[in-house]
Amino acid sequence: MCRLMTPQLEEALKGYPLYSQDGKGKEAVCRAIFALGAVRWFILEGEKEGNDTILYGIVVGLAEDEYGYISLNELSEVELDLTAQGLGKLQVRQQENFTPTPLKNLQDFRLQQFLARFED
């Protein structure tokens, strides 16, 4: 089983299969947050596909902030090798004790900047 598929994530995704929040914009409920350094993945929905879970959400902190699909298995393999700096290898982690929240209420400047691009 994928190290990122926790009971917390499994519970958060219940009732939120792919496309369930389509068209909701800022009203969409963020179900989970993953992070690695300054990169954050805001997960909106997801469902099992074979031995993987396909998630849909927003990633910010890379070269381009964007909506997209994410393989949970692939996300669990992403790491930042900082052994030369004495920090070892950092892995993507799920934000613990996160309460599902509408995107518009999340206090993340870069996320809100991204969402503002889609305002009428």
MARROVEX-238263 format. One line per 2 residues: number of its first residue (from 1); their letters; for each residue x, y, z of N, C-alpha, C, CB. Coordinates in nm, 4 decimals. Glycine has a CB too. Example, Ala and Ser with C-alpha at 12.3 -4.5 7.8 and 13.67 -1.06 7.14 Angstrom:
BEGIN
1	AS	1.3190,-0.5690,0.7800,1.2300,-0.4500,0.7800,1.3200,-0.3300,0.7800,1.1308,-0.4473,0.9046 ~ 1.2850,-0.2250,0.7080,1.3670,-0.1060,0.7140,1.2900,0.0030,0.7870,1.4084,-0.0598,0.5725;
//
This chain:
BEGIN
1	MC	0.0840,-0.1193,0.0000,0.0000,0.0000,0.0000,0.0880,0.1250,0.0000,-0.0953,0.0002,0.1223 ~ 0.0413,0.2275,-0.0652,0.1126,0.3547,-0.0752,0.1247,0.4190,0.0633,0.0401,0.4504,-0.1734;
3	RL	0.2443,0.4699,0.0963,0.2667,0.5281,0.2290,0.1797,0.6516,0.2549,0.4133,0.5650,0.2448 ~ 0.1336,0.7187,0.1476,0.0519,0.8386,0.1650,-0.0973,0.8088,0.1808,0.0722,0.9304,0.0479;
5	MT	-0.1378,0.6834,0.1555,-0.2787,0.6484,0.1727,-0.3035,0.6163,0.3194,-0.3187,0.5278,0.0818 ~ -0.3343,0.7198,0.3929,-0.3591,0.7079,0.5364,-0.5093,0.6943,0.5620,-0.3015,0.8303,0.6125;
7	PQ	-0.5469,0.6474,0.6802,-0.6899,0.6453,0.7141,-0.7515,0.7855,0.7040,-0.7102,0.5888,0.8565 ~ -0.6737,0.8880,0.7395,-0.7214,1.0265,0.7318,-0.7545,1.0632,0.5872,-0.6155,1.1239,0.7890;
9	LE	-0.6678,1.0286,0.4929,-0.6928,1.0603,0.3521,-0.8095,0.9788,0.2982,-0.5669,1.0345,0.2677 ~ -0.8130,0.8519,0.3335,-0.9223,0.7656,0.2882,-1.0575,0.8230,0.3315,-0.9048,0.6223,0.3436;
11	EA	-1.0644,0.8667,0.4553,-1.1879,0.9264,0.5078,-1.2197,1.0581,0.4366,-1.1757,0.9501,0.6596 ~ -1.1171,1.1401,0.4129,-1.1369,1.2705,0.3484,-1.1918,1.2573,0.2070,-1.0061,1.3473,0.3451;
13	LK	-1.1549,1.1503,0.1378,-1.1977,1.1329,-0.0014,-1.3345,1.0662,-0.0151,-1.0953,1.0514,-0.0757 ~ -1.3863,1.0106,0.0936,-1.5185,0.9465,0.0879,-1.6221,1.0494,0.0430,-1.5579,0.8856,0.2269;
15	GY	-1.6981,1.0138,-0.0582,-1.8009,1.1046,-0.1085,-1.7481,1.2121,-0.2011,-1.8703,1.1689,0.0054 ~ -1.6198,1.2058,-0.2355,-1.5591,1.3044,-0.3248,-1.4840,1.2349,-0.4375,-1.4643,1.3972,-0.2468;
17	PL	-1.5562,1.1576,-0.5216,-1.4897,1.0928,-0.6352,-1.4496,1.1971,-0.7394,-1.5819,0.9857,-0.6990 ~ -1.3699,1.1565,-0.8362,-1.3293,1.2476,-0.9431,-1.4522,1.3118,-1.0074,-1.2456,1.1728,-1.0495;
19	YS	-1.4409,1.4379,-1.0389,-1.5433,1.5216,-1.1039,-1.6562,1.5636,-1.0106,-1.6019,1.4481,-1.2212 ~ -1.6531,1.5252,-0.8851,-1.7625,1.5577,-0.7939,-1.7684,1.7062,-0.7585,-1.7491,1.4764,-0.6677;
21	QD	-1.6585,1.7789,-0.7760,-1.6584,1.9216,-0.7432,-1.6369,2.0079,-0.8677,-1.5500,1.9518,-0.6394 ~ -1.6537,1.9466,-0.9828,-1.6342,2.0165,-1.1096,-1.7227,2.1412,-1.1163,-1.6649,1.9226,-1.2283;
23	GK	-1.6626,2.2539,-1.1514,-1.7359,2.3786,-1.1681,-1.7591,2.4580,-1.0413,-1.8650,2.3501,-1.2292 ~ -1.7114,2.4116,-0.9282,-1.7358,2.4818,-0.8018,-1.6376,2.5959,-0.7758,-1.7292,2.3839,-0.6877;
25	GK	-1.5269,2.6005,-0.8490,-1.4308,2.7094,-0.8317,-1.3813,2.7206,-0.6889,-1.4924,2.8401,-0.8741 ~ -1.3844,2.8446,-0.6360,-1.3356,2.8698,-0.4997,-1.4206,2.8039,-0.3918,-1.3301,3.0179,-0.4743;
27	EA	-1.5424,2.7631,-0.4290,-1.6318,2.6970,-0.3333,-1.5969,2.5495,-0.3153,-1.7767,2.7102,-0.3790 ~ -1.5138,2.4948,-0.4038,-1.4731,2.3543,-0.3918,-1.4056,2.3341,-0.2567,-1.3772,2.3128,-0.5085;
29	VC	-1.4316,2.2203,-0.1974,-1.3762,2.1901,-0.0648,-1.2437,2.1168,-0.0805,-1.4757,2.1052,0.0193 ~ -1.1399,2.1739,-0.0218,-1.0090,2.1081,-0.0186,-1.0185,1.9955,0.0835,-0.8923,2.2097,0.0176;
31	RA	-0.9908,1.8729,0.0406,-1.0050,1.7555,0.1257,-0.8762,1.7195,0.1991,-1.0505,1.6383,0.0433 ~ -0.7610,1.7574,0.1411,-0.6313,1.7250,0.2023,-0.5255,1.8158,0.1418,-0.5937,1.5741,0.1813;
33	IF	-0.4149,1.8305,0.2127,-0.3015,1.9087,0.1633,-0.1752,1.8258,0.1816,-0.2899,2.0465,0.2375 ~ -0.0954,1.8208,0.0752,0.0366,1.7586,0.0798,0.1391,1.8677,0.0549,0.0501,1.6423,-0.0253;
35	AL	0.2597,1.8509,0.1089,0.3629,1.9524,0.0901,0.5017,1.8901,0.0865,0.3554,2.0568,0.2009 ~ 0.5881,1.9597,0.0160,0.7315,1.9296,0.0138,0.8004,2.0633,-0.0061,0.7706,1.8245,-0.1003;
37	GA	0.8625,2.1140,0.0994,0.9225,2.2464,0.0912,0.8140,2.3498,0.0630,1.0319,2.2508,-0.0181 ~ 0.8357,2.4335,-0.0396,0.7394,2.5376,-0.0752,0.6315,2.4888,-0.1711,0.8113,2.6546,-0.1363;
39	VR	0.6371,2.3635,-0.2102,0.5380,2.3083,-0.3034,0.4224,2.2494,-0.2235,0.6019,2.2000,-0.3963 ~ 0.3002,2.2873,-0.2618,0.1811,2.2374,-0.1944,0.0824,2.1819,-0.2958,0.1156,2.3481,-0.1110;
41	WF	0.0217,2.0691,-0.2604,-0.0828,2.0066,-0.3412,-0.2117,2.0154,-0.2605,-0.0473,1.8566,-0.3784 ~ -0.3112,2.0851,-0.3132,-0.4418,2.0994,-0.2493,-0.5361,2.0006,-0.3176,-0.4962,2.2482,-0.2591;
43	IL	-0.5739,1.8965,-0.2471,-0.6502,1.7861,-0.3049,-0.8001,1.8116,-0.2902,-0.6116,1.6526,-0.2379 ~ -0.8702,1.8034,-0.4034,-1.0140,1.8291,-0.4055,-1.0976,1.7021,-0.4112,-1.0481,1.9161,-0.5225;
45	EG	-1.0462,1.5992,-0.4773,-1.1223,1.4759,-0.4953,-1.0288,1.3641,-0.5387,-1.2354,1.4954,-0.5987 ~ -1.0779,1.2424,-0.5368,-0.9948,1.1308,-0.5795,-1.0687,0.9990,-0.5720,-0.8700,1.1240,-0.4959;
47	EK	-1.0140,0.9001,-0.6425,-1.0733,0.7662,-0.6375,-0.9697,0.6614,-0.6728,-1.1936,0.7560,-0.7327 ~ -0.9957,0.5407,-0.6237,-0.9064,0.4268,-0.6490,-0.9099,0.3922,-0.7969,-0.9470,0.3032,-0.5630;
49	EG	-0.7925,0.3572,-0.8479,-0.7801,0.3087,-0.9855,-0.6749,0.1988,-0.9837,-0.7413,0.4250,-1.0864 ~ -0.7197,0.0745,-0.9820,-0.6270,-0.0373,-0.9695,-0.5576,-0.0317,-0.8349,-0.5238,-0.0362,-1.0834;
51	ND	-0.4236,-0.0367,-0.8354,-0.3482,-0.0310,-0.7094,-0.3022,0.1110,-0.6769,-0.2271,-0.1241,-0.7161 ~ -0.3639,0.2097,-0.7388,-0.3278,0.3501,-0.7188,-0.4539,0.4276,-0.6814,-0.2605,0.4104,-0.8470;
53	TI	-0.4350,0.5500,-0.6389,-0.5453,0.6434,-0.6189,-0.5138,0.7654,-0.7035,-0.5648,0.6813,-0.4663 ~ -0.6081,0.8036,-0.7879,-0.5904,0.9215,-0.8717,-0.6601,1.0375,-0.8026,-0.6469,0.8988,-1.0164;
55	LY	-0.5848,1.1431,-0.7813,-0.6343,1.2620,-0.7132,-0.6482,1.3751,-0.8136,-0.5406,1.3028,-0.5972 ~ -0.7320,1.4719,-0.7814,-0.7424,1.5930,-0.8619,-0.7317,1.7097,-0.7664,-0.8762,1.5979,-0.9446;
57	GI	-0.6527,1.8089,-0.8053,-0.6356,1.9236,-0.7184,-0.5530,2.0319,-0.7831,-0.5725,1.8819,-0.5896 ~ -0.4975,2.1149,-0.7002,-0.4167,2.2286,-0.7435,-0.2783,2.2130,-0.6836,-0.4815,2.3647,-0.7015;
59	VV	-0.1765,2.2344,-0.7660,-0.0394,2.2372,-0.7151,0.0115,2.3801,-0.7293,0.0537,2.1351,-0.7918 ~ 0.0735,2.4310,-0.6237,0.1369,2.5623,-0.6274,0.2797,2.5481,-0.5764,0.0571,2.6665,-0.5425;
61	GL	0.3658,2.6348,-0.6264,0.5041,2.6342,-0.5799,0.6020,2.5752,-0.6784,0.5134,2.5598,-0.4529 ~ 0.5516,2.5204,-0.7882,0.6399,2.4731,-0.8956,0.6546,2.5868,-0.9964,0.5832,2.3420,-0.9647;
63	AE	0.7120,2.5585,-1.1116,0.7300,2.6618,-1.2134,0.5962,2.7236,-1.2534,0.8000,2.6035,-1.3368 ~ 0.4917,2.6420,-1.2572,0.3581,2.6891,-1.2950,0.2559,2.6327,-1.1970,0.3231,2.6475,-1.4415;
65	DE	0.1732,2.7194,-1.1399,0.0645,2.6737,-1.0539,-0.0473,2.6251,-1.1457,0.0143,2.7883,-0.9565 ~ -0.1099,2.5108,-1.1109,-0.2107,2.4578,-1.2027,-0.3019,2.3554,-1.1372,-0.1438,2.3959,-1.3224;
67	YG	-0.4193,2.3394,-1.1989,-0.5082,2.2275,-1.1683,-0.4523,2.1050,-1.2376,-0.6560,2.2562,-1.2134 ~ -0.4741,1.9863,-1.1815,-0.4297,1.8665,-1.2508,-0.4578,1.7396,-1.1731,-0.2840,1.8757,-1.2797;
69	YI	-0.4318,1.6292,-1.2410,-0.4468,1.4958,-1.1824,-0.3139,1.4521,-1.1236,-0.4965,1.3931,-1.2880 ~ -0.3208,1.3797,-1.0139,-0.2012,1.3373,-0.9422,-0.2164,1.1902,-0.9057,-0.1776,1.4246,-0.8148;
71	SL	-0.1167,1.1111,-0.9372,-0.1125,0.9721,-0.8929,-0.0575,0.9715,-0.7508,-0.0250,0.8827,-0.9890 ~ -0.1314,0.9136,-0.6588,-0.0840,0.9084,-0.5204,0.0440,0.8265,-0.5104,-0.1920,0.8493,-0.4285;
73	NE	0.0541,0.7189,-0.5882,0.1767,0.6384,-0.5877,0.2963,0.7212,-0.6333,0.1606,0.5150,-0.6782 ~ 0.2789,0.7981,-0.7408,0.3892,0.8815,-0.7899,0.4233,0.9914,-0.6906,0.3536,0.9430,-0.9256;
75	LS	0.3213,1.0526,-0.6306,0.3453,1.1578,-0.5323,0.4261,1.1044,-0.4143,0.2124,1.2167,-0.4832 ~ 0.4001,0.9804,-0.3758,0.4708,0.9216,-0.2617,0.6184,0.8970,-0.2920,0.4045,0.7910,-0.2210;
77	EV	0.6548,0.8946,-0.4197,0.7940,0.8710,-0.4589,0.8741,0.9997,-0.4769,0.7979,0.7917,-0.5870 ~ 0.8071,1.1144,-0.4759,0.8764,1.2422,-0.4935,0.9580,1.2714,-0.3683,0.7754,1.3580,-0.5223;
79	EL	1.0850,1.3049,-0.3879,1.1692,1.3423,-0.2745,1.2704,1.4470,-0.3174,1.2410,1.2189,-0.2162 ~ 1.3175,1.5198,-0.2206,1.4165,1.6245,-0.2403,1.5424,1.5796,-0.1677,1.3656,1.7645,-0.1881;
81	DL	1.6490,1.5576,-0.2427,1.7735,1.5069,-0.1845,1.8602,1.6232,-0.1374,1.8506,1.4200,-0.2869 ~ 1.8628,1.6428,-0.0074,1.9428,1.7496,0.0533,2.0531,1.6923,0.1419,1.8532,1.8435,0.1354;
83	TA	2.1014,1.5729,0.1056,2.2068,1.5107,0.1857,2.3345,1.5936,0.1831,2.2354,1.3694,0.1353 ~ 2.3622,1.6614,0.0728,2.4823,1.7455,0.0646,2.4756,1.8613,0.1638,2.5000,1.7998,-0.0780;
85	QG	2.3543,1.9016,0.2006,2.3364,2.0099,0.2975,2.3165,1.9555,0.4390,2.2170,2.0971,0.2579 ~ 2.3294,1.8242,0.4535,2.3153,1.7618,0.5843,2.1717,1.7410,0.6295,2.3856,1.8435,0.6847;
87	LG	2.0767,1.7525,0.5371,1.9357,1.7401,0.5737,1.8729,1.6081,0.5313,1.8584,1.8528,0.5134 ~ 1.9473,1.5252,0.4614,1.8928,1.3972,0.4161,1.7969,1.4147,0.3005,1.8228,1.3264,0.5299;
89	KL	1.7082,1.3180,0.2865,1.6088,1.3228,0.1791,1.4731,1.3592,0.2384,1.6012,1.1866,0.1032 ~ 1.4128,1.4630,0.1830,1.2808,1.5057,0.2280,1.1752,1.4441,0.1375,1.2693,1.6607,0.2287;
91	QV	1.0643,1.4022,0.1963,0.9558,1.3406,0.1204,0.8283,1.4228,0.1340,0.9316,1.1963,0.1677 ~ 0.7388,1.4041,0.0377,0.6074,1.4666,0.0439,0.5356,1.4146,0.1676,0.5245,1.4380,-0.0856;
93	RQ	0.4718,1.5052,0.2389,0.3980,1.4687,0.3600,0.2577,1.5283,0.3537,0.4726,1.5175,0.4877 ~ 0.1639,1.4584,0.4162,0.0284,1.5099,0.4268,0.0192,1.5991,0.5495,-0.0751,1.3946,0.4341;
95	QE	-0.0490,1.7123,0.5358,-0.0701,1.7993,0.6509,-0.1620,1.7272,0.7487,-0.1303,1.9373,0.6079 ~ -0.1132,1.7085,0.8689,-0.1900,1.6364,0.9701,-0.2976,1.7257,1.0298,-0.0976,1.5840,1.0806;
97	NF	-0.4037,1.6630,1.0755,-0.5134,1.7315,1.1442,-0.5776,1.8422,1.0611,-0.4636,1.7893,1.2734 ~ -0.5729,1.8277,0.9286,-0.6365,1.9255,0.8407,-0.7867,1.9002,0.8369,-0.5764,1.9192,0.6978;
99	TP	-0.8634,2.0054,0.8517,-1.0087,1.9967,0.8417,-1.0494,2.0415,0.7023,-1.0789,2.0834,0.9514 ~ -1.1243,1.9601,0.6282,-1.1674,2.0019,0.4944,-1.2292,2.1413,0.4974,-1.2680,1.9013,0.4367;
101	TP	-1.1858,2.2238,0.4027,-1.2189,2.3657,0.4013,-1.2377,2.4126,0.2579,-1.1094,2.4485,0.4716 ~ -1.3350,2.5009,0.2307,-1.3461,2.5570,0.0959,-1.2154,2.6282,0.0576,-1.4663,2.6555,0.0874;
103	LK	-1.1786,2.6153,-0.0688,-1.0540,2.6771,-0.1163,-1.0469,2.8252,-0.0810,-1.0406,2.6598,-0.2673 ~ -1.1589,2.8956,-0.0928,-1.1596,3.0405,-0.0690,-1.1202,3.0767,0.0741,-1.2971,3.0970,-0.0993;
105	NL	-1.1310,2.9820,0.1676,-1.1001,3.0094,0.3084,-0.9589,2.9694,0.3496,-1.1983,2.9380,0.3958 ~ -0.8838,2.9088,0.2598,-0.7475,2.8671,0.2944,-0.6537,2.9871,0.2913,-0.6974,2.7572,0.1977;
107	QD	-0.5751,3.0005,0.3959,-0.4831,3.1130,0.4084,-0.3494,3.0801,0.3424,-0.4623,3.1496,0.5566 ~ -0.3506,3.0753,0.2108,-0.2296,3.0478,0.1335,-0.2248,3.1497,0.0209,-0.2274,2.8997,0.0779;
109	FR	-0.1323,3.2437,0.0292,-0.1263,3.3554,-0.0649,-0.1158,3.3088,-0.2094,-0.0091,3.4447,-0.0319 ~ -0.0263,3.2152,-0.2342,-0.0055,3.1710,-0.3726,-0.1295,3.0994,-0.4271,0.1169,3.0779,-0.3811;
111	LQ	-0.1955,3.0205,-0.3452,-0.3198,2.9557,-0.3869,-0.4253,3.0605,-0.4206,-0.3716,2.8610,-0.2765 ~ -0.4411,3.1588,-0.3348,-0.5425,3.2621,-0.3589,-0.5098,3.3445,-0.4836,-0.5543,3.3546,-0.2367;
113	QF	-0.3819,3.3692,-0.5082,-0.3403,3.4378,-0.6317,-0.3810,3.3555,-0.7531,-0.1869,3.4625,-0.6326 ~ -0.3579,3.2256,-0.7469,-0.3938,3.1356,-0.8562,-0.5447,3.1375,-0.8782,-0.3454,2.9919,-0.8269;
115	LA	-0.6224,3.1249,-0.7729,-0.7682,3.1218,-0.7845,-0.8241,3.2532,-0.8380,-0.8306,3.0907,-0.6496 ~ -0.7599,3.3649,-0.8056,-0.8060,3.4964,-0.8523,-0.8011,3.5072,-1.0045,-0.7212,3.6076,-0.7898;
117	RF	-0.7177,3.4287,-1.0681,-0.7086,3.4313,-1.2153,-0.8375,3.3840,-1.2800,-0.5921,3.3445,-1.2634 ~ -0.9218,3.3135,-1.2058,-1.0438,3.2558,-1.2621,-1.1702,3.3314,-1.2226,-1.0564,3.1125,-1.2191;
119	ED	-1.1539,3.4451,-1.1549,-1.2710,3.5235,-1.1146,-1.3342,3.5883,-1.2358,-1.2326,3.6305,-1.0108 ~ -1.4662,3.6057,-1.2285,-1.5396,3.6719,-1.3382,-1.5079,3.8187,-1.3426,-1.6906,3.6524,-1.3231;
//
